[in-house]
Structure formats: C-alpha cells, structure tokens
Amino acid sequence: MKIIKAGGGVLYNKENSPPTILLIKRNGVWDLPKGKLEDGESIEECSAREVAEEVGVPLPAIHEFLCETYHEYEMNGEKIGKKTYWFSMEATQIKDLTPQKEEGITDLEWVEPFEALNRVGYQNLVDVIKTFVEK
C-alpha cells in the first residue's frame, strides 16, 4: 500500500461572533481544505499552501497543531493510506474567496463549528473539528 502525507487546516474567522470556520464542498461533500505534501516542503508549509490554493486566499497564519487523521481509499486499483496533519489557521482574508474548481471544489461557506460537525461528510473531520473547539 502506498502511504501519502498531507496537510490541512481549520481556517477560522474570529471577526464573527461566535467565530466561524470555513467548509469546502468537494465532489458534493462538505469537507475541510487539505492536500498532499510536496517534495522539500514542511508539513506546515503544505497545510498553509493547500488551504490557500483550495479557497483562493493569501497564505493563512498557522496558530497550532490540532491532530492527525488517517484513512484508506482506492484510486485506479491502488490502495492508498493517507495521513493528514491538521492545524488551526487564522484567515487573513474572509471575503471574495474562490473555490479551486479543478479540485472538485464548488462551494465555500463560513459556519459555526457546531454546525460544521453536522455538515462534514467524513467522521475523521468531526474529530478534527472537535479538537479545534476544545483548543
């Protein structure tokens, strides 16, 4: 099995009260922004870059490491294990966001964390959001 490392972020907007986090709709499922680690890149750099690319913002400010998740899937007949490192990130831009359509992202929405728990389409993301809320 091929193992992939990835980085992602819980991008939050502290200007809202209570603070909101950004969800992305990828391939019809509400998700958090994340992506694969590139050669020569730290996991923090990867996480900030992927969030910036997927939502069309300048590089966000990473605040703290949240947790790791792991899941397996199959692509083109190959089994893949993906370990994702998650960070909380403060949004440096909250308006005029642009979903990365070539990655299957069609919508972006700021939502309260407790609403996000009910909307994300994967159990491991519930764990990430709960960790964010606890910290």
A tleap script that builds the chain and sets N, CA, C and O, in Angstrom:
source leaprc.protein.ff14SB
mol = sequence {
  NMET LYS ILE ILE LYS ALA GLY GLY GLY VAL
  LEU TYR ASN LYS GLU ASN SER PRO PRO THR
  ILE LEU LEU ILE LYS ARG ASN GLY VAL TRP
  ASP LEU PRO LYS GLY LYS LEU GLU ASP GLY
  GLU SER ILE GLU GLU CYS SER ALA ARG GLU
  VAL ALA GLU GLU VAL GLY VAL PRO LEU PRO
  ALA ILE HIE GLU PHE LEU CYS GLU THR TYR
  HIE GLU TYR GLU MET ASN GLY GLU LYS ILE
  GLY LYS LYS THR TYR TRP PHE SER MET GLU
  ALA THR GLN ILE LYS ASP LEU THR PRO GLN
  LYS GLU GLU GLY ILE THR ASP LEU GLU TRP
  VAL GLU PRO PHE GLU ALA LEU ASN ARG VAL
  GLY TYR GLN ASN LEU VAL ASP VAL ILE LYS
  THR PHE VAL GLU CLYS
}
set mol.1.N position { 0.834 -1.179 0.000 }
set mol.1.CA position { 0.000 0.000 0.000 }
set mol.1.C position { 0.885 1.249 0.000 }
set mol.1.O position { 1.892 1.321 0.703 }
set mol.2.N position { 0.485 2.210 -0.793 }
set mol.2.CA position { 1.190 3.486 -0.865 }
set mol.2.C position { 0.685 4.392 0.262 }
set mol.2.O position { -0.522 4.514 0.472 }
set mol.3.N position { 1.617 5.029 0.986 }
set mol.3.CA position { 1.255 5.955 2.068 }
set mol.3.C position { 1.554 7.384 1.615 }
set mol.3.O position { 2.646 7.678 1.127 }
set mol.4.N position { 0.587 8.248 1.780 }
set mol.4.CA position { 0.694 9.659 1.391 }
set mol.4.C position { 0.589 10.515 2.653 }
set mol.4.O position { -0.227 10.237 3.532 }
set mol.5.N position { 1.419 11.553 2.737 }
set mol.5.CA position { 1.298 12.546 3.804 }
set mol.5.C position { 0.601 13.771 3.228 }
set mol.5.O position { 0.823 14.159 2.082 }
set mol.6.N position { -0.238 14.359 4.049 }
set mol.6.CA position { -0.986 15.536 3.620 }
set mol.6.C position { -1.110 16.505 4.787 }
set mol.6.O position { -0.916 16.139 5.946 }
set mol.7.N position { -1.438 17.748 4.457 }
set mol.7.CA position { -1.654 18.775 5.460 }
set mol.7.C position { -2.963 19.485 5.194 }
set mol.7.O position { -3.374 19.646 4.045 }
set mol.8.N position { -3.618 19.910 6.264 }
set mol.8.CA position { -4.880 20.610 6.113 }
set mol.8.C position { -5.098 21.588 7.236 }
set mol.8.O position { -4.316 21.670 8.183 }
set mol.9.N position { -6.183 22.331 7.107 }
set mol.9.CA position { -6.422 23.351 8.115 }
set mol.9.C position { -7.876 23.592 8.430 }
set mol.9.O position { -8.762 23.442 7.588 }
set mol.10.N position { -8.092 23.974 9.686 }
set mol.10.CA position { -9.365 24.524 10.114 }
set mol.10.C position { -9.157 26.037 10.075 }
set mol.10.O position { -8.590 26.628 10.994 }
set mol.11.N position { -9.627 26.643 8.991 }
set mol.11.CA position { -9.465 28.080 8.777 }
set mol.11.C position { -10.603 28.785 9.511 }
set mol.11.O position { -11.777 28.529 9.242 }
set mol.12.N position { -10.250 29.671 10.435 }
set mol.12.CA position { -11.303 30.317 11.214 }
set mol.12.C position { -11.288 31.829 11.050 }
set mol.12.O position { -10.269 32.448 10.744 }
set mol.13.N position { -12.465 32.387 11.269 }
set mol.13.CA position { -12.694 33.825 11.167 }
set mol.13.C position { -13.117 34.308 12.541 }
set mol.13.O position { -14.254 34.089 12.958 }
set mol.14.N position { -12.205 34.964 13.248 }
set mol.14.CA position { -12.520 35.416 14.602 }
set mol.14.C position { -13.314 36.723 14.615 }
set mol.14.O position { -13.739 37.179 15.677 }
set mol.15.N position { -13.517 37.331 13.434 }
set mol.15.CA position { -14.302 38.564 13.376 }
set mol.15.C position { -15.784 38.291 13.610 }
set mol.15.O position { -16.517 39.180 14.042 }
set mol.16.N position { -16.228 37.068 13.329 }
set mol.16.CA position { -17.614 36.704 13.602 }
set mol.16.C position { -17.742 36.315 15.068 }
set mol.16.O position { -16.779 35.869 15.692 }
set mol.17.N position { -18.936 36.490 15.606 }
set mol.17.CA position { -19.176 36.094 16.989 }
set mol.17.C position { -20.404 35.196 17.021 }
set mol.17.O position { -21.503 35.667 16.731 }
set mol.18.N position { -20.258 33.926 17.362 }
set mol.18.CA position { -19.008 33.245 17.668 }
set mol.18.C position { -18.161 33.061 16.409 }
set mol.18.O position { -18.668 33.201 15.296 }
set mol.19.N position { -16.881 32.749 16.575 }
set mol.19.CA position { -16.012 32.539 15.411 }
set mol.19.C position { -16.572 31.439 14.501 }
set mol.19.O position { -17.218 30.500 14.967 }
set mol.20.N position { -16.315 31.570 13.214 }
set mol.20.CA position { -16.772 30.580 12.233 }
set mol.20.C position { -15.571 29.909 11.586 }
set mol.20.O position { -14.455 30.428 11.618 }
set mol.21.N position { -15.821 28.745 10.997 }
set mol.21.CA position { -14.777 28.043 10.252 }
set mol.21.C position { -15.251 27.856 8.813 }
set mol.21.O position { -16.450 27.866 8.532 }
set mol.22.N position { -14.295 27.686 7.920 }
set mol.22.CA position { -14.621 27.569 6.505 }
set mol.22.C position { -14.731 26.108 6.097 }
set mol.22.O position { -13.805 25.318 6.283 }
set mol.23.N position { -15.891 25.767 5.533 }
set mol.23.CA position { -16.074 24.453 4.935 }
set mol.23.C position { -16.007 24.589 3.425 }
set mol.23.O position { -16.402 25.609 2.860 }
set mol.24.N position { -15.501 23.548 2.779 }
set mol.24.CA position { -15.474 23.493 1.315 }
set mol.24.C position { -16.372 22.339 0.887 }
set mol.24.O position { -16.456 21.321 1.574 }
set mol.25.N position { -17.038 22.503 -0.247 }
set mol.25.CA position { -17.827 21.405 -0.803 }
set mol.25.C position { -17.034 20.828 -1.961 }
set mol.25.O position { -16.895 21.446 -3.017 }
set mol.26.N position { -16.504 19.597 -1.732 }
set mol.26.CA position { -15.666 18.930 -2.734 }
set mol.26.C position { -16.401 17.678 -3.200 }
set mol.26.O position { -16.755 16.810 -2.402 }
set mol.27.N position { -16.619 17.609 -4.501 }
set mol.27.CA position { -17.309 16.450 -5.075 }
set mol.27.C position { -18.621 16.161 -4.355 }
set mol.27.O position { -18.972 15.005 -4.119 }
set mol.28.N position { -19.346 17.237 -4.006 }
set mol.28.CA position { -20.663 17.114 -3.402 }
set mol.28.C position { -20.679 16.847 -1.913 }
set mol.28.O position { -21.754 16.649 -1.346 }
set mol.29.N position { -19.516 16.833 -1.249 }
set mol.29.CA position { -19.435 16.525 0.186 }
set mol.29.C position { -18.751 17.684 0.910 }
set mol.29.O position { -17.719 18.183 0.460 }
set mol.30.N position { -19.332 18.109 2.034 }
set mol.30.CA position { -18.702 19.161 2.840 }
set mol.30.C position { -17.450 18.604 3.501 }
set mol.30.O position { -17.461 17.511 4.067 }
set mol.31.N position { -16.370 19.378 3.418 }
set mol.31.CA position { -15.034 18.905 3.765 }
set mol.31.C position { -14.256 20.073 4.362 }
set mol.31.O position { -14.764 21.191 4.449 }
set mol.32.N position { -13.029 19.804 4.768 }
set mol.32.CA position { -12.066 20.835 5.168 }
set mol.32.C position { -10.946 20.849 4.130 }
set mol.32.O position { -10.634 19.808 3.551 }
set mol.33.N position { -10.337 22.011 3.887 }
set mol.33.CA position { -9.260 22.063 2.894 }
set mol.33.C position { -8.009 21.312 3.347 }
set mol.33.O position { -7.572 21.418 4.493 }
set mol.34.N position { -7.451 20.551 2.404 }
set mol.34.CA position { -6.248 19.749 2.688 }
set mol.34.C position { -5.656 19.301 1.367 }
set mol.34.O position { -6.300 19.386 0.322 }
set mol.35.N position { -4.406 18.816 1.425 }
set mol.35.CA position { -3.780 18.295 0.212 }
set mol.35.C position { -2.443 17.663 0.492 }
set mol.35.O position { -1.935 17.685 1.613 }
set mol.36.N position { -1.886 17.099 -0.561 }
set mol.36.CA position { -0.663 16.296 -0.454 }
set mol.36.C position { 0.589 17.137 -0.256 }
set mol.36.O position { 0.728 18.234 -0.798 }
set mol.37.N position { 1.487 16.584 0.535 }
set mol.37.CA position { 2.801 17.163 0.790 }
set mol.37.C position { 3.651 17.077 -0.473 }
set mol.37.O position { 3.720 16.025 -1.109 }
set mol.38.N position { 4.294 18.175 -0.833 }
set mol.38.CA position { 5.193 18.197 -1.988 }
set mol.38.C position { 6.639 18.042 -1.517 }
set mol.38.O position { 6.963 18.349 -0.370 }
set mol.39.N position { 7.505 17.563 -2.413 }
set mol.39.CA position { 8.925 17.382 -2.090 }
set mol.39.C position { 9.536 18.684 -1.588 }
set mol.39.O position { 9.301 19.749 -2.159 }
set mol.40.N position { 10.323 18.595 -0.516 }
set mol.40.CA position { 11.047 19.736 0.012 }
set mol.40.C position { 10.216 20.676 0.862 }
set mol.40.O position { 10.697 21.738 1.255 }
set mol.41.N position { 8.999 20.313 1.150 }
set mol.41.CA position { 8.075 21.178 1.867 }
set mol.41.C position { 7.854 20.627 3.285 }
set mol.41.O position { 7.774 19.414 3.473 }
set mol.42.N position { 7.757 21.512 4.270 }
set mol.42.CA position { 7.398 21.063 5.617 }
set mol.42.C position { 5.890 20.826 5.653 }
set mol.42.O position { 5.158 21.308 4.788 }
set mol.43.N position { 5.435 20.088 6.648 }
set mol.43.CA position { 4.003 19.815 6.742 }
set mol.43.C position { 3.225 21.099 7.022 }
set mol.43.O position { 2.082 21.235 6.588 }
set mol.44.N position { 3.833 22.040 7.742 }
set mol.44.CA position { 3.183 23.332 7.990 }
set mol.44.C position { 3.048 24.120 6.689 }
set mol.44.O position { 1.995 24.695 6.413 }
set mol.45.N position { 4.118 24.144 5.890 }
set mol.45.CA position { 4.062 24.836 4.594 }
set mol.45.C position { 3.010 24.209 3.694 }
set mol.45.O position { 2.254 24.916 3.028 }
set mol.46.N position { 2.963 22.899 3.675 }
set mol.46.CA position { 1.974 22.179 2.876 }
set mol.46.C position { 0.556 22.567 3.305 }
set mol.46.O position { -0.290 22.876 2.466 }
set mol.47.N position { 0.310 22.550 4.595 }
set mol.47.CA position { -1.029 22.845 5.112 }
set mol.47.C position { -1.483 24.251 4.719 }
set mol.47.O position { -2.597 24.431 4.227 }
set mol.48.N position { -0.631 25.234 4.935 }
set mol.48.CA position { -0.978 26.616 4.589 }
set mol.48.C position { -1.159 26.773 3.078 }
set mol.48.O position { -2.098 27.435 2.636 }
set mol.49.N position { -0.278 26.176 2.289 }
set mol.49.CA position { -0.374 26.273 0.821 }
set mol.49.C position { -1.669 25.655 0.316 }
set mol.49.O position { -2.373 26.252 -0.499 }
set mol.50.N position { -1.981 24.456 0.801 }
set mol.50.CA position { -3.188 23.773 0.335 }
set mol.50.C position { -4.453 24.559 0.680 }
set mol.50.O position { -5.353 24.679 -0.151 }
set mol.51.N position { -4.525 25.090 1.889 }
set mol.51.CA position { -5.686 25.899 2.267 }
set mol.51.C position { -5.772 27.118 1.354 }
set mol.51.O position { -6.843 27.423 0.831 }
set mol.52.N position { -4.660 27.813 1.160 }
set mol.52.CA position { -4.654 28.997 0.306 }
set mol.52.C position { -5.104 28.655 -1.118 }
set mol.52.O position { -5.921 29.371 -1.697 }
set mol.53.N position { -4.574 27.566 -1.684 }
set mol.53.CA position { -4.933 27.179 -3.054 }
set mol.53.C position { -6.400 26.792 -3.177 }
set mol.53.O position { -7.075 27.193 -4.125 }
set mol.54.N position { -6.895 26.012 -2.219 }
set mol.54.CA position { -8.245 25.473 -2.346 }
set mol.54.C position { -9.340 26.506 -2.120 }
set mol.54.O position { -10.462 26.328 -2.594 }
set mol.55.N position { -9.028 27.594 -1.397 }
set mol.55.CA position { -10.065 28.596 -1.134 }
set mol.55.C position { -9.736 29.970 -1.712 }
set mol.55.O position { -10.515 30.911 -1.557 }
set mol.56.N position { -8.590 30.092 -2.376 }
set mol.56.CA position { -8.253 31.325 -3.079 }
set mol.56.C position { -7.950 32.497 -2.178 }
set mol.56.O position { -8.459 33.597 -2.392 }
set mol.57.N position { -7.119 32.272 -1.162 }
set mol.57.CA position { -6.731 33.338 -0.240 }
set mol.57.C position { -5.212 33.386 -0.117 }
set mol.57.O position { -4.529 32.440 -0.510 }
set mol.58.N position { -4.670 34.495 0.434 }
set mol.58.CA position { -3.240 34.516 0.760 }
set mol.58.C position { -2.949 33.454 1.816 }
set mol.58.O position { -3.867 32.958 2.471 }
set mol.59.N position { -1.689 33.109 1.981 }
set mol.59.CA position { -1.325 32.092 2.971 }
set mol.59.C position { -1.869 32.466 4.345 }
set mol.59.O position { -1.614 33.566 4.833 }
set mol.60.N position { -2.613 31.563 4.969 }
set mol.60.CA position { -3.139 31.852 6.304 }
set mol.60.C position { -2.064 31.701 7.370 }
set mol.60.O position { -1.045 31.044 7.157 }
set mol.61.N position { -2.307 32.315 8.511 }
set mol.61.CA position { -1.393 32.226 9.643 }
set mol.61.C position { -1.724 30.976 10.464 }
set mol.61.O position { -2.827 30.853 10.997 }
set mol.62.N position { -0.764 30.051 10.563 }
set mol.62.CA position { -0.971 28.848 11.363 }
set mol.62.C position { -0.849 29.208 12.837 }
set mol.62.O position { 0.093 29.885 13.248 }
set mol.63.N position { -1.813 28.745 13.625 }
set mol.63.CA position { -1.767 29.020 15.058 }
set mol.63.C position { -1.252 27.837 15.849 }
set mol.63.O position { -0.353 27.991 16.676 }
set mol.64.N position { -1.814 26.643 15.609 }
set mol.64.CA position { -1.321 25.493 16.362 }
set mol.64.C position { -1.683 24.191 15.676 }
set mol.64.O position { -2.630 24.110 14.894 }
set mol.65.N position { -0.898 23.178 15.998 }
set mol.65.CA position { -1.181 21.828 15.533 }
set mol.65.C position { -2.402 21.318 16.272 }
set mol.65.O position { -2.524 21.507 17.482 }
set mol.66.N position { -3.316 20.667 15.545 }
set mol.66.CA position { -4.521 20.120 16.163 }
set mol.66.C position { -4.430 18.615 16.390 }
set mol.66.O position { -4.539 18.146 17.523 }
set mol.67.N position { -4.231 17.859 15.310 }
set mol.67.CA position { -4.242 16.405 15.412 }
set mol.67.C position { -3.841 15.801 14.066 }
set mol.67.O position { -3.589 16.513 13.093 }
set mol.68.N position { -3.791 14.477 14.039 }
set mol.68.CA position { -3.549 13.725 12.800 }
set mol.68.C position { -4.754 12.847 12.543 }
set mol.68.O position { -5.420 12.398 13.475 }
set mol.69.N position { -5.032 12.604 11.267 }
set mol.69.CA position { -6.053 11.622 10.892 }
set mol.69.C position { -5.435 10.661 9.879 }
set mol.69.O position { -4.426 10.962 9.241 }
set mol.70.N position { -6.066 9.505 9.753 }
set mol.70.CA position { -5.608 8.510 8.787 }
set mol.70.C position { -6.833 7.845 8.171 }
set mol.70.O position { -7.777 7.484 8.874 }
set mol.71.N position { -6.804 7.690 6.864 }
set mol.71.CA position { -7.845 6.915 6.200 }
set mol.71.C position { -7.261 6.247 4.971 }
set mol.71.O position { -6.212 6.646 4.465 }
set mol.72.N position { -7.951 5.235 4.504 }
set mol.72.CA position { -7.518 4.492 3.322 }
set mol.72.C position { -8.585 4.590 2.244 }
set mol.72.O position { -9.781 4.674 2.524 }
set mol.73.N position { -8.115 4.576 1.005 }
set mol.73.CA position { -9.028 4.586 -0.131 }
set mol.73.C position { -8.348 3.902 -1.300 }
set mol.73.O position { -7.164 3.569 -1.242 }
set mol.74.N position { -9.109 3.699 -2.355 }
set mol.74.CA position { -8.563 3.073 -3.550 }
set mol.74.C position { -8.691 4.039 -4.716 }
set mol.74.O position { -9.732 4.668 -4.908 }
set mol.75.N position { -7.595 4.150 -5.510 }
set mol.75.CA position { -7.609 5.017 -6.684 }
set mol.75.C position { -6.943 4.268 -7.826 }
set mol.75.O position { -5.796 3.836 -7.713 }
set mol.76.N position { -7.659 4.118 -8.913 }
set mol.76.CA position { -7.146 3.412 -10.089 }
set mol.76.C position { -6.617 2.028 -9.729 }
set mol.76.O position { -5.580 1.600 -10.237 }
set mol.77.N position { -7.340 1.328 -8.843 }
set mol.77.CA position { -6.965 -0.025 -8.463 }
set mol.77.C position { -5.846 -0.133 -7.445 }
set mol.77.O position { -5.440 -1.239 -7.088 }
set mol.78.N position { -5.334 1.013 -6.965 }
set mol.78.CA position { -4.237 1.003 -5.993 }
set mol.78.C position { -4.761 1.431 -4.622 }
set mol.78.O position { -5.470 2.431 -4.508 }
set mol.79.N position { -4.407 0.663 -3.575 }
set mol.79.CA position { -4.776 1.040 -2.212 }
set mol.79.C position { -3.826 2.123 -1.712 }
set mol.79.O position { -2.608 2.035 -1.868 }
set mol.80.N position { -4.427 3.149 -1.103 }
set mol.80.CA position { -3.644 4.282 -0.618 }
set mol.80.C position { -4.039 4.576 0.824 }
set mol.80.O position { -5.222 4.598 1.164 }
set mol.81.N position { -3.036 4.802 1.664 }
set mol.81.CA position { -3.250 5.269 3.027 }
set mol.81.C position { -2.843 6.729 3.101 }
set mol.81.O position { -1.757 7.095 2.651 }
set mol.82.N position { -3.695 7.560 3.661 }
set mol.82.CA position { -3.404 8.996 3.733 }
set mol.82.C position { -3.382 9.452 5.186 }
set mol.82.O position { -4.374 9.339 5.905 }
set mol.83.N position { -2.227 9.970 5.603 }
set mol.83.CA position { -2.062 10.535 6.939 }
set mol.83.C position { -2.067 12.051 6.789 }
set mol.83.O position { -1.217 12.621 6.105 }
set mol.84.N position { -3.030 12.695 7.434 }
set mol.84.CA position { -3.175 14.145 7.314 }
set mol.84.C position { -2.896 14.804 8.659 }
set mol.84.O position { -3.394 14.374 9.699 }
set mol.85.N position { -2.098 15.846 8.612 }
set mol.85.CA position { -1.738 16.652 9.785 }
set mol.85.C position { -2.580 17.933 9.718 }
set mol.85.O position { -2.560 18.648 8.716 }
set mol.86.N position { -3.311 18.209 10.787 }
set mol.86.CA position { -4.257 19.321 10.811 }
set mol.86.C position { -3.782 20.438 11.736 }
set mol.86.O position { -3.234 20.195 12.812 }
set mol.87.N position { -4.011 21.679 11.277 }
set mol.87.CA position { -3.627 22.868 12.033 }
set mol.87.C position { -4.796 23.847 12.082 }
set mol.87.O position { -5.605 23.903 11.156 }
set mol.88.N position { -4.881 24.621 13.170 }
set mol.88.CA position { -5.816 25.745 13.188 }
set mol.88.C position { -5.107 26.917 12.520 }
set mol.88.O position { -3.911 27.134 12.712 }
set mol.89.N position { -5.873 27.666 11.730 }
set mol.89.CA position { -5.309 28.770 10.942 }
set mol.89.C position { -6.253 29.964 10.973 }
set mol.89.O position { -7.464 29.823 10.800 }
set mol.90.N position { -5.682 31.129 11.196 }
set mol.90.CA position { -6.495 32.337 11.173 }
set mol.90.C position { -6.576 32.878 9.750 }
set mol.90.O position { -5.564 33.015 9.063 }
set mol.91.N position { -7.786 33.180 9.326 }
set mol.91.CA position { -7.995 33.711 7.982 }
set mol.91.C position { -7.428 35.120 7.882 }
set mol.91.O position { -7.669 35.958 8.751 }
set mol.92.N position { -6.679 35.371 6.823 }
set mol.92.CA position { -6.168 36.714 6.544 }
set mol.92.C position { -7.075 37.433 5.544 }
set mol.92.O position { -6.927 38.629 5.296 }
set mol.93.N position { -8.013 36.677 4.978 }
set mol.93.CA position { -8.999 37.233 4.051 }
set mol.93.C position { -10.276 36.434 4.261 }
set mol.93.O position { -10.247 35.204 4.287 }
set mol.94.N position { -11.410 37.141 4.414 }
set mol.94.CA position { -12.657 36.423 4.682 }
set mol.94.C position { -13.698 36.601 3.585 }
set mol.94.O position { -14.711 35.901 3.574 }
set mol.95.N position { -13.461 37.525 2.667 }
set mol.95.CA position { -14.402 37.768 1.568 }
set mol.95.C position { -13.700 37.506 0.248 }
set mol.95.O position { -12.476 37.403 0.176 }
set mol.96.N position { -14.520 37.401 -0.802 }
set mol.96.CA position { -14.005 37.195 -2.162 }
set mol.96.C position { -13.126 35.948 -2.247 }
set mol.96.O position { -12.055 35.969 -2.853 }
set mol.97.N position { -13.592 34.871 -1.635 }
set mol.97.CA position { -12.891 33.598 -1.701 }
set mol.97.C position { -13.246 32.913 -3.025 }
set mol.97.O position { -14.325 33.129 -3.577 }
set mol.98.N position { -12.331 32.091 -3.519 }
set mol.98.CA position { -12.539 31.432 -4.803 }
set mol.98.C position { -12.284 29.940 -4.671 }
set mol.98.O position { -11.151 29.525 -4.429 }
set mol.99.N position { -13.344 29.112 -4.832 }
set mol.99.CA position { -13.126 27.666 -4.750 }
set mol.99.C position { -12.267 27.161 -5.907 }
set mol.99.O position { -12.427 27.604 -7.044 }
set mol.100.N position { -11.366 26.242 -5.616 }
set mol.100.CA position { -10.476 25.668 -6.629 }
set mol.100.C position { -11.265 24.603 -7.399 }
set mol.100.O position { -11.289 23.433 -7.016 }
set mol.101.N position { -11.902 25.024 -8.477 }
set mol.101.CA position { -12.811 24.155 -9.239 }
set mol.101.C position { -12.114 22.921 -9.800 }
set mol.101.O position { -12.722 21.853 -9.875 }
set mol.102.N position { -10.828 23.054 -10.201 }
set mol.102.CA position { -10.114 21.901 -10.766 }
set mol.102.C position { -9.893 20.796 -9.741 }
set mol.102.O position { -9.543 19.674 -10.106 }
set mol.103.N position { -10.097 21.108 -8.442 }
set mol.103.CA position { -10.002 20.098 -7.385 }
set mol.103.C position { -11.389 19.594 -6.980 }
set mol.103.O position { -11.535 18.908 -5.968 }
set mol.104.N position { -12.402 19.938 -7.774 }
set mol.104.CA position { -13.756 19.482 -7.477 }
set mol.104.C position { -14.461 20.298 -6.412 }
set mol.104.O position { -15.499 19.877 -5.902 }
set mol.105.N position { -13.915 21.466 -6.063 }
set mol.105.CA position { -14.500 22.310 -5.017 }
set mol.105.C position { -15.472 23.289 -5.675 }
set mol.105.O position { -15.090 24.079 -6.538 }
set mol.106.N position { -16.736 23.219 -5.250 }
set mol.106.CA position { -17.768 24.051 -5.875 }
set mol.106.C position { -18.292 25.144 -4.969 }
set mol.106.O position { -18.767 26.170 -5.457 }
set mol.107.N position { -18.218 24.948 -3.643 }
set mol.107.CA position { -18.774 25.924 -2.713 }
set mol.107.C position { -17.858 26.096 -1.508 }
set mol.107.O position { -17.113 25.190 -1.134 }
set mol.108.N position { -17.935 27.285 -0.909 }
set mol.108.CA position { -17.223 27.618 0.319 }
set mol.108.C position { -18.236 28.285 1.234 }
set mol.108.O position { -19.042 29.101 0.787 }
set mol.109.N position { -18.194 27.938 2.516 }
set mol.109.CA position { -19.140 28.570 3.432 }
set mol.109.C position { -18.557 28.663 4.833 }
set mol.109.O position { -18.011 27.695 5.362 }
set mol.110.N position { -18.688 29.879 5.440 }
set mol.110.CA position { -18.308 30.091 6.829 }
set mol.110.C position { -19.453 29.609 7.701 }
set mol.110.O position { -20.584 30.068 7.542 }
set mol.111.N position { -19.181 28.691 8.620 }
set mol.111.CA position { -20.219 28.171 9.507 }
set mol.111.C position { -19.674 28.067 10.935 }
set mol.111.O position { -18.466 27.982 11.155 }
set mol.112.N position { -20.594 28.076 11.888 }
set mol.112.CA position { -20.182 27.877 13.278 }
set mol.112.C position { -19.693 26.442 13.440 }
set mol.112.O position { -20.222 25.533 12.801 }
set mol.113.N position { -18.686 26.230 14.291 }
set mol.113.CA position { -18.121 24.886 14.439 }
set mol.113.C position { -19.144 23.796 14.747 }
set mol.113.O position { -19.031 22.687 14.225 }
set mol.114.N position { -20.146 24.090 15.589 }
set mol.114.CA position { -21.117 23.054 15.931 }
set mol.114.C position { -21.993 22.697 14.735 }
set mol.114.O position { -22.425 21.551 14.604 }
set mol.115.N position { -22.258 23.664 13.865 }
set mol.115.CA position { -22.975 23.353 12.620 }
set mol.115.C position { -22.082 22.527 11.704 }
set mol.115.O position { -22.553 21.601 11.043 }
set mol.116.N position { -20.802 22.858 11.663 }
set mol.116.CA position { -19.858 22.117 10.812 }
set mol.116.C position { -19.802 20.641 11.191 }
set mol.116.O position { -19.660 19.779 10.324 }
set mol.117.N position { -19.914 20.347 12.491 }
set mol.117.CA position { -19.901 18.954 12.952 }
set mol.117.C position { -21.000 18.134 12.285 }
set mol.117.O position { -20.816 16.947 12.012 }
set mol.118.N position { -22.133 18.761 12.024 }
set mol.118.CA position { -23.262 18.068 11.408 }
set mol.118.C position { -23.199 18.048 9.890 }
set mol.118.O position { -23.904 17.266 9.252 }
set mol.119.N position { -22.361 18.899 9.301 }
set mol.119.CA position { -22.336 19.005 7.844 }
set mol.119.C position { -21.214 18.240 7.167 }
set mol.119.O position { -21.379 17.768 6.042 }
set mol.120.N position { -20.060 18.109 7.842 }
set mol.120.CA position { -18.943 17.430 7.179 }
set mol.120.C position { -19.315 15.980 6.878 }
set mol.120.O position { -20.047 15.336 7.630 }
set mol.121.N position { -18.791 15.489 5.762 }
set mol.121.CA position { -19.176 14.184 5.267 }
set mol.121.C position { -18.311 13.025 5.714 }
set mol.121.O position { -18.534 11.896 5.278 }
set mol.122.N position { -17.328 13.268 6.572 }
set mol.122.CA position { -16.417 12.203 6.989 }
set mol.122.C position { -16.223 12.262 8.496 }
set mol.122.O position { -16.028 13.337 9.064 }
set mol.123.N position { -16.276 11.098 9.144 }
set mol.123.CA position { -16.169 11.035 10.602 }
set mol.123.C position { -14.842 11.602 11.108 }
set mol.123.O position { -14.810 12.253 12.153 }
set mol.124.N position { -13.747 11.364 10.381 }
set mol.124.CA position { -12.462 11.870 10.874 }
set mol.124.C position { -12.449 13.401 10.933 }
set mol.124.O position { -11.710 13.976 11.732 }
set mol.125.N position { -13.256 14.069 10.099 }
set mol.125.CA position { -13.326 15.531 10.154 }
set mol.125.C position { -14.100 16.001 11.377 }
set mol.125.O position { -13.828 17.078 11.907 }
set mol.126.N position { -15.064 15.201 11.831 }
set mol.126.CA position { -15.761 15.511 13.078 }
set mol.126.C position { -14.739 15.556 14.212 }
set mol.126.O position { -14.777 16.447 15.061 }
set mol.127.N position { -13.830 14.586 14.216 }
set mol.127.CA position { -12.787 14.549 15.245 }
set mol.127.C position { -11.883 15.777 15.165 }
set mol.127.O position { -11.500 16.328 16.197 }
set mol.128.N position { -11.536 16.214 13.951 }
set mol.128.CA position { -10.680 17.396 13.771 }
set mol.128.C position { -11.392 18.638 14.315 }
set mol.128.O position { -10.791 19.432 15.039 }
set mol.129.N position { -12.660 18.803 13.968 }
set mol.129.CA position { -13.411 19.984 14.414 }
set mol.129.C position { -13.595 19.956 15.934 }
set mol.129.O position { -13.494 20.999 16.580 }
set mol.130.N position { -13.861 18.796 16.506 }
set mol.130.CA position { -13.985 18.702 17.962 }
set mol.130.C position { -12.680 19.104 18.649 }
set mol.130.O position { -12.696 19.795 19.667 }
set mol.131.N position { -11.561 18.673 18.092 }
set mol.131.CA position { -10.253 19.051 18.643 }
set mol.131.C position { -10.073 20.570 18.558 }
set mol.131.O position { -9.597 21.193 19.506 }
set mol.132.N position { -10.453 21.161 17.427 }
set mol.132.CA position { -10.368 22.617 17.262 }
set mol.132.C position { -11.191 23.323 18.330 }
set mol.132.O position { -10.710 24.273 18.947 }
set mol.133.N position { -12.415 22.877 18.556 }
set mol.133.CA position { -13.307 23.502 19.547 }
set mol.133.C position { -12.723 23.381 20.950 }
set mol.133.O position { -12.797 24.324 21.738 }
set mol.134.N position { -12.144 22.230 21.263 }
set mol.134.CA position { -11.575 22.005 22.594 }
set mol.134.C position { -10.362 22.885 22.858 }
set mol.134.O position { -10.113 23.274 23.999 }
set mol.135.N position { -9.601 23.202 21.801 }
set mol.135.CA position { -8.383 24.003 21.992 }
set mol.135.C position { -8.738 25.476 21.938 }
set mol.135.O position { -7.861 26.329 22.076 }
savepdb mol mol.pdb
quit
